[in-house]
Amino acid sequence: MAPKPQRKKTLKRGKTKPTLPVREEEEPLNMESMGHPEIYPLVLTTMTQEIFDCRVDEDVTDDQPYKLIRKEDILADFENRAAVSDFYPVKKIVQEYPGDELLLVYDKDFKYGLNFYLIGTEEGKENYLNPPEVPEEQEEYKEYIPEDVYIYKPPVSKPWVSLGSEKEIEEESVKESTKQVTYMISRKRSDFGASVKFSDQNASTVKDAYIECTAYPDKNFTLKQLERDVGMQAVPQIRDTSTQTRWAYPKNATTQYYPREFSEEEKDTLGQSKTLTEFLNNVSISVEIALQQNEIMNTFMDDWKSLAEEEGTFGDKTDTHLKEYQSFTDLHNLAEKMITCICWHPVVCGLIAVSVAVRLSFEERVHFSGKLLLQPSLILFWSFSDPIHPQLMLESPDDIFCFKFCPSDPNIIAGGCMNGQIVMWDITAHADRIENIKAGGNRSKKVTLKPMFLLEPDSNKEAMYIRQCAVSSIENGHRKVITDIHWLPDTFEINRLGSVFENRSGISCQLVTCSADCTICFWDIRPQKALSSQPPAEKKKEESIEIPFDLPSTFLHLDLSWKPLSKIRLSKGETTLDHCPTKLSLGEDNLLYKAQDKILAQSKAVKAGEMNPYQNLEGGLANHLKPIDDFCTKFFVGTEEGEVIYTDWKMERDPETGRLMTKKPVSLYSVHDGAVHTVQRSPFYEDIILTIGGWNVAIWKEGVTTGPLLQSSCAPKRYTSGHWSLTRPGLFYVGREDGSIDIWDLLEKTHEPAQSQNICITAITCVKPWAFSAKQQLIAIADYYGTLHILEIPWTLSHPSSNEVGNFRLCRFMSSDAAEAYFASSISHYFEREVKHLEYVEQRKKIREQEKKEMDLELEKKKIKTYQKSKERLETELKTDYDDYLELEKSTLIRLGLIKVEETGSHVEMM
């Protein structure tokens, strides 16, 4: 009876678990791939461990990790639990096992993947229970186990050992270094829903429509440079040598001959000849026509060449970029300095002077004032023949911010210091050194494109240091840095009241400077009357003072006692503050561009043996000079706030106090959104002024008070300097703070630069072009790192086109319509057209203001009428509402029975 239930139970299990027959056919899993075919991994549950007494950590431990199980017990478990038994995967191995006991081993480390494994052979059981002794050689050989054998090792936690990597992680991680600021914006409850009043405002005004948020260094946030890649390469020394064959001495040969003339008899015969008279009468008309045609136009001009020239100015892009010509860097002074001002020598070609200053702010200058006293403040003279060693070095008590050559004598130089002093130099003793141009038969008469400034080989070895002749009084001069300096022309001079007189000496003797202390000063280099009228005894005492041998005595009378002739303050009107001038432009500045020939003639006269007029200067302004009445004393000033002021330098007395006061500015415009760096008159038009500051450019016309003729939009980078072209009236150059230069061509574009070109990697501090010859023009560009770049201006940017400058000589022979059509394409007509446009805009503004006033009056009238109508209507509505109320009250009382209404009449009786 017992087998039947077992058979039914087996059938029942077969119905619920049909996968059991499939598992019987599977081969047991062994470790043959790991070199142990006798080992079969198993998973024994807790119930199985209790049945066979192989509980973990109780029956099976680390000391005795194995258990011998009888074969009969395993087969009985197969009969009881069948496929549920944990030994079912190795059923075939158990049935075929020859012995009575099988070895079950506890795999604590899961070496074979499961918690137990069964050894299926007698040999494997004996080897496990009685391991053979292994020789020492075989134990050493165990270390060389083949790498392809995989042995599973579970991960084991170990203590953390620091090797310094956490420091690198902290340095590379991003942390907030600045403190977070919380802002609370509040508004009064009464302002919510309040009426808003809109008004018209000029969108082009910088202060109303543009707010500048300038960047500043944050001391709380610094970046440390932890790594730097530097590459070095050894280069062999290079030496340039050249040879030139010597030309034989030229010999001039001349021949003199007498003209062949008719005798008196032949002259009488020809005079009475009818054929000659008829010939002259017939030919005279055609000759006169030919002469007139030659005056009107050039008959020998090649039209094709001129046409190609016009096309080349716009089509050939390769000839429109500035080309690098040379660069200068002071390698001896290793201090970090920048170039503040550039001046080409007015006589010597290929010689340029630059002033350098330390790149420090005002606070840093105060902090390092002791170290700065040990560093020399210089003006360097560079030569094209030696780009490394400066030829002359002018010393000064402090860094020079601006300087200018004297228009009457190029050997006289005036400069403005950072501390507010004016410095004078006289380099007449070194004129031969800088004007070493060989003369004689060896010199070629042809115009050369190379610089003519060549120094002797021996003079290149050491630079010449030149001390200053005179320094102004620090107590009576400017209090802050001098931002601009100009020589007054030799045609006039002024007195302390600003009145203009004729200059009979014929040399420039006065200066004008502006400073950051809100003052403009006029200076006179001649000795004052008080000094000239000293007694002879005091003069002898002064002459007995020893003068250093290397110091010229030209301006010795000015040293440490030089005071300004007059001082002007640009007041802001009602407030006590003053405008801070940065650049200025006088009405006679354009004459200095045309004074090169005059300077050259004066320098030749001094060489010929004539006495230098600056060696014997007379006293100050004389009383018998003739005043100039119709002279314009107004000038343009650019301020630090970006304002352009047109004011007068003449002083006037206050009627109440009697003190001398500066006149109020004629006009003031807030056009630029930053400090003005350039205020310059056009070299072609006396009344056209260029101003550059902040992010935009403006062009003004003197006498037009409505605003600038041209105002550019904001540039992508801040403008730092600029200059007009010396040969093209519609072209000017503008330097930017990113090292690029914008070239504006008003004939091509007026709303943006015609082209931009990158020059260096840092800000451009100064731009100065120079006409080197008729065929070559150069431009000097200085940067913030102290490098001076000399670039060659291409033909298209240096030579004006035929329609850029009007030909007044040609227009004399044209009709009025033809002349007007000719000037329609010139640059002068562009300025005239802009002036008319400004006048038209001003007229339209007045018309619009008048229209607005009329509209406001009409609105007020309508409001009054509507108010009167609304008042009458309100009274009518109130009366109607009161009548309705009385009717309602009466009807209510009747319904309540409080009053009675008789049918025969309208009498109402109260109850």
HELIX and SHEET records of a PDB file:
HELIX    1   1 PRO A    3  THR A   16  1                                  14    
HELIX    2   2 LEU A   20  GLU A   25  1                                   6    
HELIX    3   3 GLU A   32  MET A   34  5                                   3    
HELIX    4   4 THR A   46  ILE A   51  1                                   6    
HELIX    5   5 LYS A   71  ARG A   81  1                                  11    
HELIX    6   6 ALA A   82  VAL A   84  5                                   3    
HELIX    7   7 TYR A   88  VAL A   90  5                                   3    
HELIX    8   8 LYS A   91  GLU A   96  1                                   6    
HELIX    9   9 GLU A  122  LEU A  129  1                                   8    
HELIX   10  10 GLU A  136  TYR A  141  1                                   6    
HELIX   11  11 SER A  165  GLU A  172  1                                   8    
HELIX   12  12 ARG A  189  ASP A  191  5                                   3    
HELIX   13  13 VAL A  206  ALA A  209  1                                   4    
HELIX   14  14 GLU A  264  GLY A  271  1                                   8    
HELIX   15  15 LYS A  274  ILE A  296  1                                  23    
HELIX   16  16 ASP A  303  GLY A  315  1                                  13    
HELIX   17  17 LYS A  317  ASP A  319  5                                   3    
HELIX   18  18 PHE A  362  HIS A  367  1                                   6    
HELIX   19  19 SER A  369  LEU A  374  1                                   6    
HELIX   20  20 THR A  428  HIS A  430  5                                   3    
HELIX   21  21 ALA A  431  ILE A  434  1                                   4    
HELIX   22  22 ASP A  458  ASN A  460  5                                   3    
HELIX   23  23 LYS A  529  SER A  532  1                                   4    
HELIX   24  24 PRO A  536  GLU A  543  1                                   8    
HELIX   25  25 LEU A  556  LEU A  558  5                                   3    
HELIX   26  26 ASP A  589  LYS A  594  5                                   6    
HELIX   27  27 GLN A  596  LYS A  607  1                                  12    
HELIX   28  28 PRO A  613  GLN A  615  5                                   3    
HELIX   29  29 TRP A  795  SER A  798  1                                   4    
HELIX   30  30 PHE A  808  CYS A  811  1                                   4    
HELIX   31  31 SER A  816  PHE A  823  1                                   8    
HELIX   32  32 ILE A  827  LEU A  896  1                                  70    
SHEET    1   A 4 ILE A  39  LEU A  42  0                                        
SHEET    2   A 4 PHE A 116  ILE A 119 -1                                        
SHEET    3   A 4 GLU A 101  TYR A 106 -1                                        
SHEET    4   A 4 TYR A  66  ARG A  70 -1                                        
SHEET    1   B 4 LYS A 323  PHE A 328  0                                        
SHEET    2   B 4 LEU A 788  ILE A 793 -1                                        
SHEET    3   B 4 GLN A 777  ASP A 783 -1                                        
SHEET    4   B 4 ILE A 764  ALA A 771 -1                                        
SHEET    1   C 5 LYS A 337  TRP A 344  0                                        
SHEET    2   C 5 LEU A 351  VAL A 358 -1                                        
SHEET    3   C 5 SER A 377  SER A 383 -1                                        
SHEET    4   C 5 LEU A 392  SER A 396 -1                                        
SHEET    5   C 5 MET A 464  ILE A 466  1                                        
SHEET    1   D 4 ILE A 400  PHE A 405  0                                        
SHEET    2   D 4 ILE A 412  CYS A 417 -1                                        
SHEET    3   D 4 ILE A 422  ASP A 426 -1                                        
SHEET    4   D 4 ALA A 470  VAL A 471 -1                                        
SHEET    1   E 4 ILE A 482  TRP A 487  0                                        
SHEET    2   E 4 GLN A 510  SER A 515 -1                                        
SHEET    3   E 4 THR A 519  ASP A 524 -1                                        
SHEET    4   E 4 SER A 566  ARG A 569 -1                                        
SHEET    1   F 2 PHE A 492  ILE A 494  0                                        
SHEET    2   F 2 VAL A 500  GLU A 502 -1                                        
SHEET    1   G 4 PRO A 581  SER A 585  0                                        
SHEET    2   G 4 LYS A 634  THR A 639 -1                                        
SHEET    3   G 4 GLU A 643  ASP A 648 -1                                        
SHEET    4   G 4 SER A 667  SER A 670 -1                                        
SHEET    1   H 2 MET A 651  ARG A 653  0                                        
SHEET    2   H 2 LEU A 660  THR A 662 -1                                        
SHEET    1   I 4 VAL A 676  ARG A 681  0                                        
SHEET    2   I 4 ILE A 688  GLY A 693 -1                                        
SHEET    3   I 4 ASN A 696  LYS A 701 -1                                        
SHEET    4   I 4 LEU A 710  GLN A 711 -1                                        
SHEET    1   J 4 TYR A 719  TRP A 724  0                                        
SHEET    2   J 4 LEU A 731  ARG A 736 -1                                        
SHEET    3   J 4 SER A 740  ASP A 745 -1                                        
SHEET    4   J 4 GLN A 755  ASN A 758 -1                                        
SHEET    1   K 2 ILE A 899  VAL A 901  0                                        
SHEET    2   K 2 VAL A 908  MET A 910 -1                                        
END                                                                             
